[in-house]
Amino acid sequence: AIVEGATEFLPISSTGHLVLMSHVLGIGQDTFVQLFQVAVQLGAVAAVLHKWGPRLLKDMGLLMRVVVAFLPMAIAGFLLYPLIKGFLGNPMIVVWALGIGGLIMIVLEQFINEPATDGDVKEEITYKRALLVGLAQVLALIPGVSRSATTVCAGLAMGMSRRSIVEFSFLLAVPTLGAATALDIMSNVGLITSHTLGLLMVGCVIAYIVARVVMDWLISFVQTHDFTWFGAYRIVVAIVAWLFIA
């Protein structure tokens, strides 16, 4: 849960880190472990709603942009759900996705033209940009790619400011993670007992607390830093994980 809260909104892949952490700790990838890895994301969703919920309820234009961006993932996730569950626990897929994704982030940072000043997220994220960000997010169905990384890179490539695309990535997490969790729970409702429900609740609370802190830190970080450090981190983790697994 700590790993989920710390990595969900950073462009380093929370799912990838959860898979690798489970491998390091010797936790088998059974059905409930995979359910936990998805359901604990509700803690991160709660962190976003705590910070952004009031604005979303008042700003229908921003809410509709989030809905437009979510549609590609909703369609792809529904159609590809069985396939995704089949390779969710494969650590080597995560290793390659982390490494290649990190390299792409470093290269992208050398070519983007960021606005001189930060604008309002609603002004910067037009409906067209929202749809393109949503299409990019579909790549995050591959474990290790990172939902945050795909959305952030897409926004930067289209000329958005770092703060605006990071904030929009936060907002897009609400329907994306919420739908993924709902689908997984409905598909595995038989695994929900008084014991497992307690585990899920503890995980969600811890993920919420950690994610809330990380969200505020990331917004502050992007004011003065780019994402090269995250790209380098991904490559280092990929190399270390590959050596450990090998």
Secondary structure as UniProt FT lines:
FT   HELIX           2..7
FT   TURN            8..12
FT   HELIX           14..25
FT   HELIX           31..39
FT   HELIX           41..58
FT   HELIX           60..87
FT   TURN            88..89
FT   HELIX           91..109
FT   TURN            110..111
FT   HELIX           121..124
FT   HELIX           127..137
FT   HELIX           138..141
FT   TURN            143..144
FT   HELIX           147..157
FT   TURN            158..159
FT   HELIX           162..187
FT   HELIX           189..191
FT   HELIX           194..221
FT   TURN            222..224
FT   HELIX           228..245
//
